[in-house]
Amino acid sequence: MAMKLTIPEFALVAMVGISGSGKSTFARKHFKATEVISSDFCRGLVSDDENDQSATRDAFDVVYFIAEKRLAARRLTVIDATNVQREARRPIIALARRFNCAVAAIVLNPPEDLCRQRNLARPDRTVEPHVISRQHENLRLAIPALESEGFRPVFILSSPEVIDGAIIERVPV
């Protein structure tokens, strides 16, 4: 049975998951390209290299700038980044509060080994195994805290089958 994710038409959606969990693939499948703001893409915009971690601060300045413009226009906005650390999620909550919109979290939590395999298979970049392990631990700690941070609704998808079968339903505000 497919898992239905009900999201308000005007919301800020945070994709949450470790590298290789399928966040970008999920976002492309379920949202318009114009609705999704990818931190990797923005890193490429500011440095010509999506893997250039030294450009992360500038990339997130771009992410939040675009998100502000979209939210000001009352457009559903999806932030595609790992978002496994509380510090990474704080600006998302702040933006949602500023624009008085729902802030949802879609957590992709497939097995860590699967994420490692996917990362090894990427032709354009790989994330070191120790980084994936650290992200996984951060995600484990993050999941129980998401609602208390202000994310509502929170959807946790923990198997490839559930992730692949998920259905997004948009509801009027």
C-alpha positions as CSV (number, residue, x, y, z in Angstrom):
1,M,0.0,0.0,0.0
2,A,1.3,3.4,-0.9
3,M,2.1,5.9,1.8
4,K,0.2,9.2,1.2
5,L,2.1,12.4,2.2
6,T,-0.4,15.2,2.6
7,I,1.2,18.6,2.2
8,P,-0.4,22.1,2.2
9,E,-0.3,23.8,-1.1
10,F,1.7,26.7,0.5
11,A,4.5,25.1,2.5
12,L,8.2,25.0,2.9
13,V,9.3,21.4,2.6
14,A,12.7,20.2,3.9
15,M,14.0,17.0,2.4
16,V,16.0,15.3,5.1
17,G,18.4,12.4,4.6
18,I,21.9,11.2,4.2
19,S,23.9,11.3,1.0
20,G,22.6,8.6,-1.4
21,S,19.2,8.3,0.4
22,G,17.4,9.5,-2.8
23,K,16.3,13.0,-1.8
24,S,17.0,14.6,-5.2
25,T,15.4,11.7,-7.0
26,F,12.3,11.9,-4.8
27,A,12.0,15.6,-5.2
28,R,12.3,15.4,-9.0
29,K,9.6,12.7,-9.0
30,H,7.1,14.5,-6.8
31,F,7.6,18.2,-7.3
32,K,8.0,20.7,-10.2
33,A,11.6,21.5,-11.1
34,T,10.8,25.1,-10.2
35,E,9.7,24.2,-6.7
36,V,12.9,22.4,-5.8
37,I,16.0,24.3,-4.6
38,S,19.0,22.0,-4.5
39,S,21.9,22.9,-2.4
40,D,24.2,21.0,-4.7
41,F,22.9,23.0,-7.7
42,C,23.4,26.2,-5.9
43,R,26.9,25.2,-4.9
44,G,27.5,24.7,-8.6
45,L,26.0,28.1,-9.4
46,V,28.5,29.9,-7.1
47,S,31.6,27.8,-7.8
48,D,31.1,25.9,-11.0
49,D,31.5,22.7,-9.0
50,E,28.6,21.0,-7.1
51,N,31.2,19.2,-5.0
52,D,33.1,22.2,-3.8
53,Q,32.4,22.2,-0.1
54,S,34.2,25.5,0.3
55,A,31.3,27.1,-1.5
56,T,28.6,25.7,0.9
57,R,28.0,29.0,2.8
58,D,27.5,31.0,-0.4
59,A,25.4,28.2,-1.9
60,F,23.0,28.3,1.1
61,D,22.8,32.1,0.8
62,V,21.4,31.4,-2.7
63,V,19.1,28.6,-1.5
64,Y,17.6,30.9,1.2
65,F,17.4,33.9,-1.2
66,I,15.4,31.8,-3.7
67,A,13.3,30.3,-1.0
68,E,12.4,33.8,0.3
69,K,11.3,35.0,-3.1
70,R,9.2,31.9,-3.6
71,L,7.6,32.1,-0.2
72,A,6.9,35.8,-0.6
73,A,4.9,34.8,-3.8
74,R,3.1,32.1,-1.7
75,R,4.7,29.2,-3.7
76,L,5.3,25.7,-2.4
77,T,9.1,25.4,-1.9
78,V,11.3,22.4,-1.4
79,I,14.8,22.6,0.0
80,D,16.8,19.6,-1.2
81,A,19.8,19.2,1.1
82,T,20.9,16.7,3.7
83,N,19.4,18.8,6.6
84,V,20.5,16.1,9.1
85,Q,22.0,18.7,11.6
86,R,19.8,20.9,13.7
87,E,21.9,24.0,12.7
88,A,21.0,23.3,9.0
89,R,17.3,23.1,9.8
90,R,17.0,26.3,11.9
91,P,17.0,28.7,8.9
92,I,14.2,26.6,7.3
93,I,12.0,26.9,10.4
94,A,12.8,30.6,10.6
95,L,11.8,31.1,6.9
96,A,8.5,29.3,7.4
97,R,7.7,31.4,10.5
98,R,8.6,34.6,8.7
99,F,6.2,33.7,5.8
100,N,3.6,32.1,8.1
101,C,3.5,28.8,6.2
102,A,3.6,25.2,7.1
103,V,7.0,23.6,7.3
104,A,7.1,19.9,6.4
105,A,9.9,17.4,6.7
106,I,10.2,14.5,4.3
107,V,12.8,12.1,5.8
108,L,14.3,9.5,3.6
109,N,15.9,6.9,5.8
110,P,16.8,3.8,3.8
111,P,19.5,1.5,5.1
112,E,22.9,3.1,5.4
113,D,24.5,0.3,3.3
114,L,22.2,1.1,0.4
115,C,23.2,4.8,0.6
116,R,26.9,3.7,0.6
117,Q,26.3,1.6,-2.5
118,R,24.5,4.5,-4.3
119,N,27.3,6.9,-3.4
120,L,29.9,4.5,-4.8
121,A,27.9,4.2,-8.1
122,R,27.7,8.0,-8.6
123,P,29.8,9.0,-11.6
124,D,29.9,12.7,-10.6
125,R,30.8,12.5,-7.0
126,T,31.3,10.2,-4.0
127,V,30.9,10.9,-0.4
128,E,33.5,9.3,1.9
129,P,32.1,6.4,4.0
130,H,33.0,8.2,7.3
131,V,30.9,11.2,6.2
132,I,28.0,8.9,5.5
133,S,28.3,7.3,8.9
134,R,28.4,10.7,10.6
135,Q,25.3,11.8,8.6
136,H,23.5,8.6,9.5
137,E,24.2,9.2,13.2
138,N,23.0,12.8,12.9
139,L,19.9,11.7,11.2
140,R,19.2,9.1,13.9
141,L,19.4,11.9,16.5
142,A,17.3,14.3,14.3
143,I,14.3,12.2,13.6
144,P,12.8,12.3,17.1
145,A,13.4,16.1,17.4
146,L,11.8,17.2,14.1
147,E,8.3,17.9,15.5
148,S,9.6,19.7,18.6
149,E,11.7,21.9,16.2
150,G,8.5,23.0,14.5
151,F,8.2,20.6,11.5
152,R,4.6,19.6,10.9
153,P,3.9,17.3,9.2
154,V,6.9,15.0,9.4
155,F,7.0,12.0,7.1
156,I,9.6,9.2,7.6
157,L,10.1,6.8,4.7
158,S,12.5,4.1,5.7
159,S,12.5,1.5,2.9
160,P,13.2,1.8,-0.8
161,E,9.7,0.3,-1.4
162,V,7.9,2.9,0.7
163,I,10.0,5.7,-0.8
164,D,9.3,4.5,-4.4
165,G,5.6,4.1,-3.6
166,A,5.0,7.4,-1.8
167,I,2.3,9.7,-3.1
168,I,2.2,13.4,-2.5
169,E,-1.3,14.9,-2.0
170,R,-1.5,18.7,-1.9
171,V,-4.3,20.2,0.1
172,P,-5.5,23.8,0.2
173,V,-4.3,25.9,3.1
